[in-house]
Amino acid sequence: VQLQASGGGLVKAGGSLTLSCTASGLTFRSSSMAWSRQAPGKERELVAAKHWNGRSTYYEDSVKGRFTITRDNARNMVSLQMNSLKPEDTAVYYCTAGVPALGSLSNINAYRYYGQGTLVTVSS
């Protein structure tokens, strides 16, 4: 399984970035896709997730209303639109995939695959 993420970079607070991820080596239509992040000195956390059925979505509380996750099953891609970025959003962001059980979409331990990560830095 390969999850190739891109789109990270340096942005000022209040700005926007879009992360994209192309997946291969898995059955994309049957995989729930997510973005997780890890800031220096902190544990990795799940930021957003989209169930394979396309109907269920999860957002971590601090990004609700600012981040939007979308998936394109035809292109095996998942994206994360990040608006109104804050310095506390600074982290390495990972494209994440798995098949979480029903009700476990928000459980980071339910995801098996991670990409190489892309750094997002938000300056104040």
Disulfide bonds with the S-S distance in Angstrom:
Cys21-Cys95 2.07
